[in-house]
Amino acid sequence: VMAAALSLTMGRLGALVGNLVFGYLIDLACVVPIVLFAAFLF
């Protein structure tokens, strides 16, 4: 049970950090996150 709770907590923390970093990158330079997203899809 503890491992599942820790896994879910880390997943939510990763989603939160990812959202914040993506917003910061869009604020910094708009082309950077678009290129990163395209690279992940490719």
CHARMM-style PDB file with segment names, atoms N, HN, CA, C and O in Angstrom:
ATOM      1  N   VAL     1       0.835  -1.191   0.000  1.00  0.00      PROA
ATOM      2  CA  VAL     1       0.000   0.000   0.000  1.00  0.00      PROA
ATOM      3  C   VAL     1       0.875   1.249   0.000  1.00  0.00      PROA
ATOM      4  O   VAL     1       0.580   2.226  -0.688  1.00  0.00      PROA
ATOM      5  N   MET     2       1.954   1.207   0.779  1.00  0.00      PROA
ATOM      6  HN  MET     2       2.194   0.413   1.338  1.00  0.00      PROA
ATOM      7  CA  MET     2       2.831   2.376   0.868  1.00  0.00      PROA
ATOM      8  C   MET     2       3.519   2.656  -0.470  1.00  0.00      PROA
ATOM      9  O   MET     2       3.690   3.812  -0.856  1.00  0.00      PROA
ATOM     10  N   ALA     3       3.908   1.597  -1.169  1.00  0.00      PROA
ATOM     11  HN  ALA     3       3.768   0.657  -0.855  1.00  0.00      PROA
ATOM     12  CA  ALA     3       4.572   1.793  -2.464  1.00  0.00      PROA
ATOM     13  C   ALA     3       3.608   2.410  -3.480  1.00  0.00      PROA
ATOM     14  O   ALA     3       4.000   3.266  -4.272  1.00  0.00      PROA
ATOM     15  N   ALA     4       2.361   1.976  -3.451  1.00  0.00      PROA
ATOM     16  HN  ALA     4       2.043   1.280  -2.807  1.00  0.00      PROA
ATOM     17  CA  ALA     4       1.376   2.538  -4.376  1.00  0.00      PROA
ATOM     18  C   ALA     4       1.109   4.003  -4.058  1.00  0.00      PROA
ATOM     19  O   ALA     4       0.995   4.827  -4.966  1.00  0.00      PROA
ATOM     20  N   ALA     5       1.010   4.329  -2.778  1.00  0.00      PROA
ATOM     21  HN  ALA     5       1.103   3.660  -2.041  1.00  0.00      PROA
ATOM     22  CA  ALA     5       0.778   5.722  -2.388  1.00  0.00      PROA
ATOM     23  C   ALA     5       1.961   6.598  -2.781  1.00  0.00      PROA
ATOM     24  O   ALA     5       1.779   7.721  -3.252  1.00  0.00      PROA
ATOM     25  N   LEU     6       3.168   6.085  -2.588  1.00  0.00      PROA
ATOM     26  HN  LEU     6       3.316   5.173  -2.205  1.00  0.00      PROA
ATOM     27  CA  LEU     6       4.364   6.846  -2.957  1.00  0.00      PROA
ATOM     28  C   LEU     6       4.436   7.029  -4.468  1.00  0.00      PROA
ATOM     29  O   LEU     6       4.809   8.098  -4.951  1.00  0.00      PROA
ATOM     30  N   SER     7       4.080   5.991  -5.207  1.00  0.00      PROA
ATOM     31  HN  SER     7       3.777   5.123  -4.814  1.00  0.00      PROA
ATOM     32  CA  SER     7       4.093   6.076  -6.665  1.00  0.00      PROA
ATOM     33  C   SER     7       3.085   7.110  -7.166  1.00  0.00      PROA
ATOM     34  O   SER     7       3.399   7.904  -8.053  1.00  0.00      PROA
ATOM     35  N   LEU     8       1.879   7.103  -6.601  1.00  0.00      PROA
ATOM     36  HN  LEU     8       1.624   6.458  -5.881  1.00  0.00      PROA
ATOM     37  CA  LEU     8       0.868   8.086  -7.000  1.00  0.00      PROA
ATOM     38  C   LEU     8       1.290   9.501  -6.625  1.00  0.00      PROA
ATOM     39  O   LEU     8       1.063  10.442  -7.386  1.00  0.00      PROA
ATOM     40  N   THR     9       1.900   9.653  -5.457  1.00  0.00      PROA
ATOM     41  HN  THR     9       2.084   8.888  -4.839  1.00  0.00      PROA
ATOM     42  CA  THR     9       2.359  10.975  -5.025  1.00  0.00      PROA
ATOM     43  C   THR     9       3.439  11.502  -5.951  1.00  0.00      PROA
ATOM     44  O   THR     9       3.411  12.673  -6.329  1.00  0.00      PROA
ATOM     45  N   MET    10       4.389  10.658  -6.322  1.00  0.00      PROA
ATOM     46  HN  MET    10       4.412   9.707  -6.015  1.00  0.00      PROA
ATOM     47  CA  MET    10       5.459  11.095  -7.225  1.00  0.00      PROA
ATOM     48  C   MET    10       4.904  11.416  -8.613  1.00  0.00      PROA
ATOM     49  O   MET    10       5.388  12.336  -9.272  1.00  0.00      PROA
ATOM     50  N   GLY    11       3.899  10.670  -9.061  1.00  0.00      PROA
ATOM     51  HN  GLY    11       3.507   9.922  -8.526  1.00  0.00      PROA
ATOM     52  CA  GLY    11       3.276  10.950 -10.346  1.00  0.00      PROA
ATOM     53  C   GLY    11       2.587  12.303 -10.363  1.00  0.00      PROA
ATOM     54  O   GLY    11       2.695  13.060 -11.327  1.00  0.00      PROA
ATOM     55  N   ARG    12       1.876  12.593  -9.281  1.00  0.00      PROA
ATOM     56  HN  ARG    12       1.788  11.978  -8.498  1.00  0.00      PROA
ATOM     57  CA  ARG    12       1.199  13.895  -9.195  1.00  0.00      PROA
ATOM     58  C   ARG    12       2.210  15.023  -9.066  1.00  0.00      PROA
ATOM     59  O   ARG    12       2.026  16.092  -9.647  1.00  0.00      PROA
ATOM     60  N   LEU    13       3.271  14.795  -8.313  1.00  0.00      PROA
ATOM     61  HN  LEU    13       3.421  13.926  -7.840  1.00  0.00      PROA
ATOM     62  CA  LEU    13       4.318  15.812  -8.173  1.00  0.00      PROA
ATOM     63  C   LEU    13       4.999  16.061  -9.517  1.00  0.00      PROA
ATOM     64  O   LEU    13       5.295  17.205  -9.861  1.00  0.00      PROA
ATOM     65  N   GLY    14       5.247  14.999 -10.272  1.00  0.00      PROA
ATOM     66  HN  GLY    14       5.006  14.070  -9.992  1.00  0.00      PROA
ATOM     67  CA  GLY    14       5.850  15.142 -11.591  1.00  0.00      PROA
ATOM     68  C   GLY    14       4.946  15.899 -12.548  1.00  0.00      PROA
ATOM     69  O   GLY    14       5.424  16.704 -13.348  1.00  0.00      PROA
ATOM     70  N   ALA    15       3.643  15.650 -12.475  1.00  0.00      PROA
ATOM     71  HN  ALA    15       3.254  14.996 -11.826  1.00  0.00      PROA
ATOM     72  CA  ALA    15       2.698  16.374 -13.330  1.00  0.00      PROA
ATOM     73  C   ALA    15       2.675  17.855 -12.972  1.00  0.00      PROA
ATOM     74  O   ALA    15       2.622  18.709 -13.857  1.00  0.00      PROA
ATOM     75  N   LEU    16       2.715  18.157 -11.692  1.00  0.00      PROA
ATOM     76  HN  LEU    16       2.758  17.464 -10.973  1.00  0.00      PROA
ATOM     77  CA  LEU    16       2.717  19.549 -11.246  1.00  0.00      PROA
ATOM     78  C   LEU    16       3.977  20.267 -11.706  1.00  0.00      PROA
ATOM     79  O   LEU    16       3.908  21.375 -12.238  1.00  0.00      PROA
ATOM     80  N   VAL    17       5.131  19.636 -11.499  1.00  0.00      PROA
ATOM     81  HN  VAL    17       5.188  18.736 -11.066  1.00  0.00      PROA
ATOM     82  CA  VAL    17       6.399  20.245 -11.910  1.00  0.00      PROA
ATOM     83  C   VAL    17       6.443  20.397 -13.430  1.00  0.00      PROA
ATOM     84  O   VAL    17       6.925  21.409 -13.938  1.00  0.00      PROA
ATOM     85  N   GLY    18       5.948  19.408 -14.149  1.00  0.00      PROA
ATOM     86  HN  GLY    18       5.557  18.586 -13.736  1.00  0.00      PROA
ATOM     87  CA  GLY    18       5.919  19.500 -15.600  1.00  0.00      PROA
ATOM     88  C   GLY    18       5.065  20.662 -16.087  1.00  0.00      PROA
ATOM     89  O   GLY    18       5.445  21.367 -17.022  1.00  0.00      PROA
ATOM     90  N   ASN    19       3.915  20.862 -15.456  1.00  0.00      PROA
ATOM     91  HN  ASN    19       3.607  20.289 -14.697  1.00  0.00      PROA
ATOM     92  CA  ASN    19       3.057  21.994 -15.807  1.00  0.00      PROA
ATOM     93  C   ASN    19       3.752  23.317 -15.547  1.00  0.00      PROA
ATOM     94  O   ASN    19       3.697  24.225 -16.376  1.00  0.00      PROA
ATOM     95  N   LEU    20       4.406  23.431 -14.394  1.00  0.00      PROA
ATOM     96  HN  LEU    20       4.450  22.693 -13.721  1.00  0.00      PROA
ATOM     97  CA  LEU    20       5.086  24.681 -14.057  1.00  0.00      PROA
ATOM     98  C   LEU    20       6.241  24.955 -15.007  1.00  0.00      PROA
ATOM     99  O   LEU    20       6.420  26.089 -15.453  1.00  0.00      PROA
ATOM    100  N   VAL    21       7.027  23.929 -15.321  1.00  0.00      PROA
ATOM    101  HN  VAL    21       6.882  23.008 -14.959  1.00  0.00      PROA
ATOM    102  CA  VAL    21       8.172  24.111 -16.217  1.00  0.00      PROA
ATOM    103  C   VAL    21       7.692  24.468 -17.617  1.00  0.00      PROA
ATOM    104  O   VAL    21       8.284  25.325 -18.274  1.00  0.00      PROA
ATOM    105  N   PHE    22       6.629  23.822 -18.079  1.00  0.00      PROA
ATOM    106  HN  PHE    22       6.149  23.126 -17.546  1.00  0.00      PROA
ATOM    107  CA  PHE    22       6.106  24.116 -19.422  1.00  0.00      PROA
ATOM    108  C   PHE    22       5.618  25.561 -19.504  1.00  0.00      PROA
ATOM    109  O   PHE    22       5.881  26.252 -20.489  1.00  0.00      PROA
ATOM    110  N   GLY    23       4.910  26.018 -18.474  1.00  0.00      PROA
ATOM    111  HN  GLY    23       4.697  25.457 -17.674  1.00  0.00      PROA
ATOM    112  CA  GLY    23       4.463  27.408 -18.445  1.00  0.00      PROA
ATOM    113  C   GLY    23       5.621  28.378 -18.411  1.00  0.00      PROA
ATOM    114  O   GLY    23       5.580  29.420 -19.064  1.00  0.00      PROA
ATOM    115  N   TYR    24       6.668  28.043 -17.646  1.00  0.00      PROA
ATOM    116  HN  TYR    24       6.701  27.197 -17.115  1.00  0.00      PROA
ATOM    117  CA  TYR    24       7.843  28.911 -17.583  1.00  0.00      PROA
ATOM    118  C   TYR    24       8.544  28.971 -18.930  1.00  0.00      PROA
ATOM    119  O   TYR    24       8.997  30.038 -19.344  1.00  0.00      PROA
ATOM    120  N   LEU    25       8.641  27.840 -19.618  1.00  0.00      PROA
ATOM    121  HN  LEU    25       8.273  26.973 -19.282  1.00  0.00      PROA
ATOM    122  CA  LEU    25       9.292  27.823 -20.929  1.00  0.00      PROA
ATOM    123  C   LEU    25       8.490  28.615 -21.960  1.00  0.00      PROA
ATOM    124  O   LEU    25       9.072  29.285 -22.812  1.00  0.00      PROA
ATOM    125  N   ILE    26       7.169  28.544 -21.890  1.00  0.00      PROA
ATOM    126  HN  ILE    26       6.696  27.999 -21.198  1.00  0.00      PROA
ATOM    127  CA  ILE    26       6.347  29.338 -22.807  1.00  0.00      PROA
ATOM    128  C   ILE    26       6.540  30.821 -22.517  1.00  0.00      PROA
ATOM    129  O   ILE    26       6.593  31.637 -23.437  1.00  0.00      PROA
ATOM    130  N   ASP    27       6.646  31.169 -21.231  1.00  0.00      PROA
ATOM    131  HN  ASP    27       6.604  30.506 -20.484  1.00  0.00      PROA
ATOM    132  CA  ASP    27       6.863  32.568 -20.865  1.00  0.00      PROA
ATOM    133  C   ASP    27       8.243  33.039 -21.312  1.00  0.00      PROA
ATOM    134  O   ASP    27       8.407  34.188 -21.724  1.00  0.00      PROA
ATOM    135  N   LEU    28       9.225  32.160 -21.231  1.00  0.00      PROA
ATOM    136  HN  LEU    28       9.092  31.227 -20.896  1.00  0.00      PROA
ATOM    137  CA  LEU    28      10.607  32.514 -21.564  1.00  0.00      PROA
ATOM    138  C   LEU    28      10.784  32.665 -23.074  1.00  0.00      PROA
ATOM    139  O   LEU    28      11.190  33.725 -23.551  1.00  0.00      PROA
ATOM    140  N   ALA    29      10.482  31.621 -23.815  1.00  0.00      PROA
ATOM    141  HN  ALA    29      10.152  30.760 -23.428  1.00  0.00      PROA
ATOM    142  CA  ALA    29      10.604  31.645 -25.275  1.00  0.00      PROA
ATOM    143  C   ALA    29       9.554  30.688 -25.820  1.00  0.00      PROA
ATOM    144  O   ALA    29       9.561  29.502 -25.487  1.00  0.00      PROA
ATOM    145  N   CYS    30       8.679  31.180 -26.633  1.00  0.00      PROA
ATOM    146  HN  CYS    30       8.674  32.143 -26.903  1.00  0.00      PROA
ATOM    147  CA  CYS    30       7.518  30.395 -27.063  1.00  0.00      PROA
ATOM    148  C   CYS    30       7.918  29.197 -27.920  1.00  0.00      PROA
ATOM    149  O   CYS    30       7.220  28.183 -27.915  1.00  0.00      PROA
ATOM    150  N   VAL    31       9.026  29.293 -28.655  1.00  0.00      PROA
ATOM    151  HN  VAL    31       9.593  30.117 -28.659  1.00  0.00      PROA
ATOM    152  CA  VAL    31       9.371  28.232 -29.593  1.00  0.00      PROA
ATOM    153  C   VAL    31       9.968  27.011 -28.881  1.00  0.00      PROA
ATOM    154  O   VAL    31       9.882  25.897 -29.399  1.00  0.00      PROA
ATOM    155  N   VAL    32      10.566  27.203 -27.712  1.00  0.00      PROA
ATOM    156  HN  VAL    32      10.636  28.108 -27.291  1.00  0.00      PROA
ATOM    157  CA  VAL    32      11.255  26.099 -27.032  1.00  0.00      PROA
ATOM    158  C   VAL    32      10.303  24.959 -26.670  1.00  0.00      PROA
ATOM    159  O   VAL    32      10.577  23.823 -27.057  1.00  0.00      PROA
ATOM    160  N   PRO    33       9.196  25.193 -25.947  1.00  0.00      PROA
ATOM    161  CA  PRO    33       8.324  24.057 -25.613  1.00  0.00      PROA
ATOM    162  C   PRO    33       7.653  23.431 -26.826  1.00  0.00      PROA
ATOM    163  O   PRO    33       7.369  22.233 -26.825  1.00  0.00      PROA
ATOM    164  N   ILE    34       7.398  24.224 -27.861  1.00  0.00      PROA
ATOM    165  HN  ILE    34       7.629  25.197 -27.862  1.00  0.00      PROA
ATOM    166  CA  ILE    34       6.781  23.672 -29.068  1.00  0.00      PROA
ATOM    167  C   ILE    34       7.743  22.698 -29.739  1.00  0.00      PROA
ATOM    168  O   ILE    34       7.335  21.620 -30.172  1.00  0.00      PROA
ATOM    169  N   VAL    35       9.017  23.071 -29.826  1.00  0.00      PROA
ATOM    170  HN  VAL    35       9.349  23.946 -29.474  1.00  0.00      PROA
ATOM    171  CA  VAL    35      10.027  22.195 -30.427  1.00  0.00      PROA
ATOM    172  C   VAL    35      10.227  20.950 -29.564  1.00  0.00      PROA
ATOM    173  O   VAL    35      10.356  19.847 -30.096  1.00  0.00      PROA
ATOM    174  N   LEU    36      10.253  21.112 -28.241  1.00  0.00      PROA
ATOM    175  HN  LEU    36      10.148  22.008 -27.809  1.00  0.00      PROA
ATOM    176  CA  LEU    36      10.402  19.957 -27.347  1.00  0.00      PROA
ATOM    177  C   LEU    36       9.229  18.992 -27.510  1.00  0.00      PROA
ATOM    178  O   LEU    36       9.427  17.780 -27.587  1.00  0.00      PROA
ATOM    179  N   PHE    37       8.018  19.525 -27.560  1.00  0.00      PROA
ATOM    180  HN  PHE    37       7.857  20.510 -27.497  1.00  0.00      PROA
ATOM    181  CA  PHE    37       6.837  18.680 -27.720  1.00  0.00      PROA
ATOM    182  C   PHE    37       6.857  17.954 -29.061  1.00  0.00      PROA
ATOM    183  O   PHE    37       6.514  16.775 -29.144  1.00  0.00      PROA
ATOM    184  N   ALA    38       7.259  18.667 -30.106  1.00  0.00      PROA
ATOM    185  HN  ALA    38       7.538  19.625 -30.038  1.00  0.00      PROA
ATOM    186  CA  ALA    38       7.358  18.039 -31.425  1.00  0.00      PROA
ATOM    187  C   ALA    38       8.428  16.950 -31.426  1.00  0.00      PROA
ATOM    188  O   ALA    38       8.253  15.912 -32.064  1.00  0.00      PROA
ATOM    189  N   ALA    39       9.537  17.177 -30.715  1.00  0.00      PROA
ATOM    190  HN  ALA    39       9.679  18.020 -30.197  1.00  0.00      PROA
ATOM    191  CA  ALA    39      10.601  16.178 -30.642  1.00  0.00      PROA
ATOM    192  C   ALA    39      10.118  14.929 -29.893  1.00  0.00      PROA
ATOM    193  O   ALA    39      10.458  13.808 -30.272  1.00  0.00      PROA
ATOM    194  N   PHE    40       9.327  15.121 -28.831  1.00  0.00      PROA
ATOM    195  HN  PHE    40       9.051  16.032 -28.523  1.00  0.00      PROA
ATOM    196  CA  PHE    40       8.801  13.969 -28.098  1.00  0.00      PROA
ATOM    197  C   PHE    40       7.825  13.172 -28.961  1.00  0.00      PROA
ATOM    198  O   PHE    40       7.783  11.944 -28.879  1.00  0.00      PROA
ATOM    199  N   LEU    41       7.039  13.865 -29.787  1.00  0.00      PROA
ATOM    200  HN  LEU    41       7.073  14.862 -29.853  1.00  0.00      PROA
ATOM    201  CA  LEU    41       6.086  13.166 -30.647  1.00  0.00      PROA
ATOM    202  C   LEU    41       6.782  12.450 -31.797  1.00  0.00      PROA
ATOM    203  O   LEU    41       6.297  11.425 -32.276  1.00  0.00      PROA
ATOM    204  N   PHE    42       7.910  12.982 -32.239  1.00  0.00      PROA
ATOM    205  HN  PHE    42       8.303  13.815 -31.850  1.00  0.00      PROA
ATOM    206  CA  PHE    42       8.637  12.385 -33.347  1.00  0.00      PROA
ATOM    207  C   PHE    42       9.423  11.199 -32.843  1.00  0.00      PROA
ATOM    208  OT1 PHE    42      10.115  10.542 -33.621  1.00  0.00      PROA
TER     209      PHE     42
END
